[in-house]
Amino acid sequence: MSEILASWFPWLLGFHIIAVIAWMAGMLYLPRLFVYHAGTMPGSETSEIFKVMERRLLKAIINPAMIATLVLGVLLLWSRDWEPLRHGWMHGKLFCVFLLLGVHGVLAGHTRRFAEDQRAKTAKFYRVVNEIPTVLMIAIVLLVVVGTRS
């Protein structure tokens, strides 16, 4: 099976990168929506619009892109007979992906709380949270690019 997957490697890699881009786009945009949503009155028309935007972003883009990223990532590893797992850069990358999955879960929780009109955090909090996926994305990209060249 890994021989078949190996022949599909360029396609798997291309779709993996596309899925990562979609996942990261959503992970960068959702906390930005929270920044603005935090400043609205619960139950207001604007707040209700943000709820729809946040829910649709999470359910229609972020979650499917995350699943595609993970599935394609496993297929890529399988296509290489799991060989990248023998390298430190891959351990670092997977650790950052694990952290990104945690951030994803936290953002999903905040989406749910906003949907319930709970406002426990400030706009400033969400501005800081907005930077976490960026830092993880930079680390992941650098680990892959530099790690695969050494």
Backbone bond lengths (Angstrom), bond angles and torsions (degrees), N, CA, C in turn:
res aa  C-N    CA-C-N  psi(-1)  N-CA   C-N-CA  omega(-1)  CA-C   N-CA-C  phi
1 M - - - 1.465 - - 1.515 111.33 -
2 S 1.352 117.23 -38.95 1.467 118.53 -178.78 1.518 111.13 -65.00
3 E 1.367 118.19 -26.78 1.462 120.34 176.52 1.525 110.90 -65.97
4 I 1.324 115.63 -40.72 1.466 120.43 177.74 1.528 109.64 -64.70
5 L 1.336 115.79 -46.19 1.460 119.55 178.78 1.528 111.15 -62.49
6 A 1.331 116.77 -37.36 1.467 120.29 -179.95 1.518 110.87 -60.49
7 S 1.322 117.38 -37.17 1.465 119.41 179.18 1.534 111.50 -69.29
8 W 1.310 116.64 -21.42 1.466 122.10 178.46 1.526 112.30 -95.48
9 F 1.339 117.59 3.44 1.461 122.10 -173.88 1.528 113.63 -48.82
10 P 1.347 119.59 -49.67 1.483 117.92 -178.39 1.528 112.66 -60.37
11 W 1.328 116.91 -36.98 1.467 120.47 179.13 1.526 110.66 -69.83
12 L 1.319 116.30 -44.32 1.464 120.19 177.87 1.521 110.93 -60.11
13 L 1.334 116.08 -44.44 1.463 120.55 -179.88 1.523 110.70 -63.74
14 G 1.326 116.87 -44.59 1.461 120.29 179.17 1.521 112.28 -59.97
15 F 1.323 116.60 -46.64 1.462 119.60 179.84 1.530 111.73 -70.28
16 H 1.341 116.85 -31.83 1.464 120.26 174.69 1.527 109.98 -61.51
17 I 1.315 116.75 -46.38 1.467 120.93 179.80 1.526 110.62 -63.07
18 I 1.320 117.13 -42.15 1.472 120.82 177.93 1.532 110.16 -61.27
19 A 1.329 116.75 -44.10 1.470 120.45 179.46 1.523 111.01 -63.98
20 V 1.331 117.28 -40.30 1.461 120.70 177.94 1.529 110.12 -62.34
21 I 1.318 117.03 -43.25 1.466 120.27 179.43 1.525 110.11 -60.49
22 A 1.321 117.24 -45.29 1.470 120.53 179.70 1.521 110.95 -64.13
23 W 1.337 117.14 -42.58 1.462 121.34 179.57 1.523 109.99 -62.09
24 M 1.326 116.26 -47.46 1.461 119.94 -177.92 1.529 111.34 -67.22
25 A 1.307 117.49 -37.09 1.469 119.40 177.67 1.523 110.05 -57.74
26 G 1.325 115.99 -45.81 1.460 119.86 178.42 1.512 112.80 -67.32
27 M 1.332 116.94 -40.15 1.461 121.01 -179.41 1.533 111.74 -67.26
28 L 1.319 116.88 -26.06 1.463 120.39 176.88 1.527 111.65 -84.68
29 Y 1.320 116.73 -30.50 1.462 120.71 -176.57 1.531 112.89 -83.53
30 L 1.326 117.74 -37.23 1.468 120.36 -175.45 1.529 112.72 -59.25
31 P 1.340 119.93 -48.33 1.467 117.45 178.30 1.527 112.48 -65.87
32 R 1.325 118.01 -26.58 1.461 120.72 175.65 1.521 109.27 -66.46
33 L 1.334 117.80 -39.54 1.468 120.47 174.11 1.522 110.29 -61.37
34 F 1.335 116.99 -39.71 1.462 120.96 179.02 1.533 111.23 -61.61
35 V 1.340 116.48 -37.05 1.473 120.30 178.67 1.522 109.49 -55.23
36 Y 1.324 115.86 -47.23 1.470 120.11 -178.00 1.524 111.90 -76.90
37 H 1.338 116.35 -36.26 1.463 120.26 -179.35 1.530 110.56 -65.05
38 A 1.321 117.21 -36.07 1.468 121.31 -178.64 1.525 111.87 -60.34
39 G 1.320 116.89 -23.99 1.461 120.61 -179.06 1.515 114.48 -91.39
40 T 1.318 118.03 4.82 1.469 120.79 -179.68 1.521 110.67 -98.10
41 M 1.296 115.48 160.12 1.465 121.23 175.61 1.527 109.35 -81.20
42 P 1.336 117.61 131.29 1.462 119.65 176.47 1.530 110.68 -54.75
43 G 1.318 114.93 136.07 1.458 120.53 179.32 1.513 114.85 84.94
44 S 1.335 117.68 -9.46 1.471 119.87 179.85 1.528 109.74 -71.00
45 E 1.311 115.99 162.77 1.460 120.97 179.29 1.530 110.44 -60.26
46 T 1.328 116.73 -40.99 1.465 120.90 179.55 1.523 110.70 -63.58
47 S 1.327 116.40 -43.25 1.458 120.33 178.14 1.524 110.89 -60.53
48 E 1.318 117.22 -40.86 1.463 121.07 180.00 1.528 111.36 -65.89
49 I 1.319 116.70 -36.60 1.468 120.70 176.63 1.530 109.79 -64.39
50 F 1.336 116.84 -45.04 1.466 120.04 177.98 1.527 111.27 -60.41
51 K 1.317 117.60 -39.03 1.465 120.55 178.56 1.525 111.16 -58.49
52 V 1.334 116.07 -45.10 1.467 120.44 179.86 1.530 109.84 -64.57
53 M 1.328 116.83 -45.23 1.467 120.85 -179.85 1.522 111.12 -60.38
54 E 1.327 116.71 -45.89 1.468 121.30 -178.12 1.523 111.15 -64.78
55 R 1.321 116.24 -45.57 1.465 120.49 -179.16 1.530 110.96 -62.77
56 R 1.321 116.57 -46.26 1.466 120.13 -179.11 1.528 111.67 -65.63
57 L 1.325 116.88 -40.36 1.459 120.62 178.27 1.524 110.14 -60.82
58 L 1.319 116.71 -46.10 1.459 120.96 -178.77 1.527 111.22 -66.68
59 K 1.327 116.95 -49.79 1.470 121.06 -172.94 1.527 113.68 -77.00
60 A 1.335 116.99 -35.44 1.469 119.72 -173.52 1.526 113.82 -96.06
61 I 1.332 117.62 -22.10 1.465 119.31 -176.64 1.526 111.78 -121.83
62 I 1.328 117.32 -58.62 1.464 119.99 -171.50 1.527 111.84 -64.35
63 N 1.319 118.26 -52.21 1.468 119.97 -177.78 1.530 112.69 -62.42
64 P 1.345 119.63 -49.57 1.470 118.43 178.52 1.534 112.84 -62.32
65 A 1.333 117.10 -37.83 1.466 119.63 179.50 1.529 110.83 -66.73
66 M 1.328 117.17 -37.82 1.463 120.43 177.13 1.528 110.23 -63.18
67 I 1.316 116.45 -46.31 1.471 120.48 -179.83 1.522 110.25 -61.75
68 A 1.321 117.10 -45.42 1.470 120.56 178.55 1.528 110.93 -61.51
69 T 1.330 116.69 -42.17 1.465 120.89 178.55 1.521 110.70 -58.40
70 L 1.318 117.05 -47.37 1.463 121.41 -177.37 1.528 111.74 -67.84
71 V 1.317 117.04 -45.82 1.470 120.56 -179.56 1.526 110.39 -62.61
72 L 1.319 116.47 -47.11 1.465 119.97 179.98 1.522 111.35 -65.84
73 G 1.338 117.12 -35.77 1.461 120.19 176.65 1.520 111.83 -62.12
74 V 1.320 117.11 -43.06 1.470 121.01 177.76 1.531 109.83 -64.36
75 L 1.333 116.70 -42.56 1.473 119.45 178.68 1.529 111.16 -63.25
76 L 1.327 117.16 -37.52 1.467 120.31 176.86 1.531 110.55 -62.94
77 L 1.319 116.87 -44.68 1.466 119.78 178.14 1.533 111.00 -62.27
78 W 1.320 115.26 -43.94 1.465 120.55 179.57 1.526 110.25 -61.54
79 S 1.338 116.29 -41.08 1.473 120.18 -178.41 1.521 111.86 -63.61
80 R 1.312 117.13 -20.40 1.467 122.66 178.29 1.535 111.19 -106.65
81 D 1.347 115.39 21.77 1.474 121.62 -179.79 1.518 112.09 52.27
82 W 1.333 117.11 35.79 1.461 125.03 175.31 1.533 112.76 64.73
83 E 1.320 118.19 10.05 1.467 122.69 -176.69 1.525 113.27 -56.36
84 P 1.346 120.24 -39.69 1.478 118.77 179.77 1.534 113.86 -58.84
85 L 1.328 117.01 -21.60 1.465 119.62 179.73 1.532 112.21 -69.00
86 R 1.320 116.51 -9.41 1.468 120.68 178.15 1.525 112.50 -84.88
87 H 1.323 117.00 -0.48 1.465 120.99 -174.45 1.529 111.35 -113.82
88 G 1.317 114.99 142.58 1.460 121.36 -178.92 1.516 113.92 -60.87
89 W 1.346 117.41 -35.69 1.463 119.81 -179.16 1.529 110.53 -61.03
90 M 1.347 116.29 -35.94 1.467 119.60 -179.99 1.525 110.34 -70.07
91 H 1.322 117.47 -36.23 1.472 119.81 176.66 1.527 109.70 -63.21
92 G 1.339 116.40 -42.87 1.462 120.40 177.26 1.515 111.60 -62.72
93 K 1.334 116.09 -43.31 1.464 120.35 179.27 1.527 110.44 -61.52
94 L 1.332 116.39 -47.85 1.467 119.74 -178.38 1.528 111.48 -64.01
95 F 1.330 117.05 -34.54 1.466 120.05 175.77 1.529 109.78 -63.03
96 C 1.334 116.98 -44.29 1.473 120.57 178.61 1.524 111.00 -65.49
97 V 1.333 117.36 -37.86 1.468 120.89 176.89 1.527 109.43 -63.94
98 F 1.322 117.03 -41.45 1.468 121.32 176.83 1.532 110.03 -58.81
99 L 1.341 116.94 -44.99 1.465 120.53 177.51 1.528 110.80 -62.75
100 L 1.331 116.69 -40.53 1.468 120.96 178.79 1.529 110.84 -63.38
101 L 1.320 116.66 -37.62 1.469 120.09 175.45 1.528 110.44 -62.80
102 G 1.322 116.60 -37.92 1.461 120.09 176.32 1.518 111.72 -64.16
103 V 1.333 116.60 -43.23 1.471 120.86 177.16 1.522 109.67 -61.82
104 H 1.322 116.32 -41.04 1.466 121.62 177.31 1.527 109.85 -56.41
105 G 1.324 116.78 -46.66 1.462 120.88 178.72 1.517 112.43 -62.84
106 V 1.319 116.40 -41.12 1.473 120.44 178.40 1.530 109.92 -62.86
107 L 1.326 117.04 -44.29 1.473 120.18 179.54 1.524 111.09 -64.60
108 A 1.323 117.22 -37.95 1.472 120.22 176.51 1.529 109.95 -62.46
109 G 1.326 116.76 -39.21 1.467 120.48 177.25 1.517 112.08 -63.95
110 H 1.326 116.79 -40.65 1.468 119.99 178.25 1.530 110.58 -67.71
111 T 1.320 117.00 -34.20 1.468 120.36 176.01 1.528 109.59 -60.79
112 R 1.321 115.43 -44.67 1.470 120.29 178.97 1.526 111.14 -63.33
113 R 1.341 116.35 -43.05 1.471 119.31 -179.50 1.529 111.23 -64.82
114 F 1.316 117.64 -41.29 1.467 119.68 176.37 1.530 110.21 -62.36
115 A 1.333 116.92 -39.15 1.469 120.36 178.97 1.533 111.22 -61.55
116 E 1.346 115.82 -27.81 1.469 121.52 178.43 1.530 111.65 -93.51
117 D 1.325 117.20 12.44 1.472 124.19 -179.87 1.522 113.44 61.07
118 Q 1.320 116.96 30.91 1.463 121.06 174.33 1.526 108.63 -92.44
119 R 1.318 115.96 133.97 1.464 121.42 -179.23 1.529 109.62 -126.30
120 A 1.320 116.91 71.21 1.468 120.51 -176.15 1.525 112.75 -83.31
121 K 1.330 117.72 -19.88 1.462 121.06 -174.91 1.533 110.49 -119.97
122 T 1.333 114.28 157.32 1.464 120.74 -178.79 1.525 110.52 -93.15
123 A 1.319 114.80 167.15 1.470 120.75 175.64 1.527 110.09 -60.00
124 K 1.327 117.06 -37.55 1.468 120.74 179.50 1.538 110.29 -61.59
125 F 1.320 117.50 -40.83 1.464 121.32 177.24 1.532 110.11 -56.64
126 Y 1.337 116.76 -46.45 1.460 120.45 -177.78 1.528 111.92 -69.71
127 R 1.327 118.01 -28.08 1.467 120.08 174.49 1.526 110.33 -64.03
128 V 1.323 116.16 -39.53 1.472 120.61 177.81 1.530 109.86 -69.62
129 V 1.324 117.16 -45.91 1.470 121.66 179.69 1.524 110.13 -58.45
130 N 1.310 117.20 -34.23 1.457 122.75 -179.44 1.532 112.36 -59.68
131 E 1.320 117.19 -24.23 1.463 120.83 -178.16 1.526 112.75 -83.46
132 I 1.315 117.99 -21.72 1.474 120.88 -175.20 1.533 112.04 -62.43
133 P 1.348 119.80 -49.01 1.466 117.80 177.67 1.531 112.52 -61.08
134 T 1.332 117.09 -32.66 1.461 120.33 179.08 1.523 110.67 -63.46
135 V 1.321 116.45 -47.43 1.469 120.97 -179.73 1.527 110.29 -62.42
136 L 1.326 117.35 -43.46 1.464 120.39 179.06 1.519 111.46 -65.01
137 M 1.328 117.28 -39.88 1.462 121.02 178.44 1.528 110.55 -61.65
138 I 1.325 117.04 -45.07 1.465 121.12 178.72 1.522 110.18 -59.96
139 A 1.323 116.78 -46.20 1.467 120.56 179.66 1.524 111.23 -60.51
140 I 1.319 117.34 -44.63 1.467 121.47 -178.89 1.524 110.53 -62.62
141 V 1.314 116.98 -48.68 1.469 120.20 -178.40 1.531 110.63 -61.41
142 L 1.333 116.87 -45.82 1.460 119.51 -179.31 1.530 111.74 -65.46
143 L 1.319 117.75 -40.17 1.464 120.17 177.25 1.527 111.33 -59.91
144 V 1.327 117.07 -42.79 1.462 120.68 -178.74 1.530 110.64 -69.75
145 V 1.318 116.98 -49.74 1.467 119.65 -175.18 1.527 111.56 -66.32
146 V 1.323 116.72 -48.64 1.462 120.06 -179.12 1.537 110.95 -72.73
147 G 1.331 116.23 -41.22 1.461 120.34 -177.72 1.514 113.36 -64.30
148 T 1.306 118.61 -39.73 1.466 120.62 -178.40 1.532 111.57 -76.99
149 R 1.312 117.85 -11.82 1.472 121.03 179.06 1.522 111.83 -93.27
150 S 1.326 117.63 -12.16 1.475 118.99 -177.14 1.520 111.26 -94.26
